[in-house]
Amino acid sequence: MSSSRRSRRARSKKEKSPEETIAAAPDFSSLEAYGEDDDFYRKWSGPVLLGSFLPAIFSLLIIFSGQLILNSFEGSCGYPLDGFVSAQVAVCYLYLLVFTWVYMGDNIFIDIPAFSFKRQILFPFKSLRWVMGAYAAVGFVLFIVAIIGAAILSLAIFCQSTSPQLYTFSLFLVAIDWIGMFITVAYLIKTSFGGQIAQFIVEKTKAESVSDVELRIFKKKFDEIDLEGTGKVTRENAQKIIQNLGIFVPEEEMNQLLDTLDPGQTDIVEYDPFFQWFQALSAEADERDPAARRGGQEGPSAEDYYSDDD
């Protein structure tokens, strides 16, 4: 009995092959796994996967030129500008590591046969969100390095005479860092919120339509009477609003109009039907005389709105 248990235990401890381990791993490539749908990929795959080539080229140039400056600059500087350049080169190496792993990443295992040990320690990016997260982490490190570099440069102003090559190159790196981060953040804002921003600007800059003007005027006159904001006024106050709007209604027709706005004879006129009547009256008056407007003129009579059948 004990031998069978030992055999079962030995079989359970038997290591899986790399292929079996990969098959058993979570499927990060599934769109549903991280909520990544087709719209998300269409929106971000281009900027993330193709837009990363230009920073990679700049990283290579900074690495080569930075190593050259560090090995050849002359003079001395009492501030660690060389440390800043070294940190910048290290960030570029980090970026190239992430960039390379996006396209060439593979499953990496640690295999120690003597201890029957085999574990996967690295795997390729299988989600666009993971790629974006890795680039964001590198960007955060670059942001910290850029702040430190700018602070050092502000203190090392005299180094431009004692060590001009190192100072000029450090100044170039700080300028490139901030310009690159500004362009990146601006593009991210445009991609994420460009539609909403454009709509907001259009809404704020477009000219008011006739309906907008009518709504603004009517609401202003209505609120002057409805001080508590209930959206309701009495029949007497409704008559005052009509007069304040400059609409002329003969006295013999006023009761008919108020009965239309208050069919239940509750002595209450609500905002919505009142405004709908105002819009209909304005539309019919404009159809008959499009050039006519009520500003500073006596408004149209209720006879323009009511027919004999009413």
C-alpha angles and dihedrals in degrees: 000000000000092000092054090050091051091050092050090048090050092050091049090052092049108119120243121238118254090254091053091047092052091048091051094049119099115273101244091173092072112111092218093052092079101015092258110155132180093270091055092052093045090050100046111019094081098048094042101042102031100026090060093069095076094053088047090057091048089049091056092049092049092049094052096041093041093053089047093052093046091052098043111030117120132210130036135271127196091218128070098253089139088056090053091051090049090051090049091052090049091053089051090052089050091051092049090049091056092041092051093045091054090063103025104028116135141177109280122196136189108221121187107170094184090064096031087242123150123156135163110238102171135030133176123264106273098173130058089220090059090053091049090048092052092050090046090054091052089047091053091052090049090050091055092047091049092052092050091046092051091050092050092048092052089057097039097059092129091056090079088077099037097041108011098167094054093043095048093048091048090050089051091051093050091049092049091048096053095041091050093048092047092052091046095049092045091052092047091051091048093049095044102038105011094112094050093046093050091048091049092051092048092049092049097045103037119102118256115262122226089258091052091051092048091050093049094048095044094046091050093052092043093050091050087065099030095059094164093054096236094142090233135094135180122258090253091053091045087059089052091051091052090052092046089053089058094244113146114218118174113240093241090057098045095083090050090052093047091048088055092051092042105036093163093057090233094140087240126113115194125216101241100054089040092054092043089056090049092051093047091049091049093047093052092046091050092049090056095043112009092182093057118099130174096231106121093344134098108267127238120283122252085243086075088063105036123063126209089259090064 
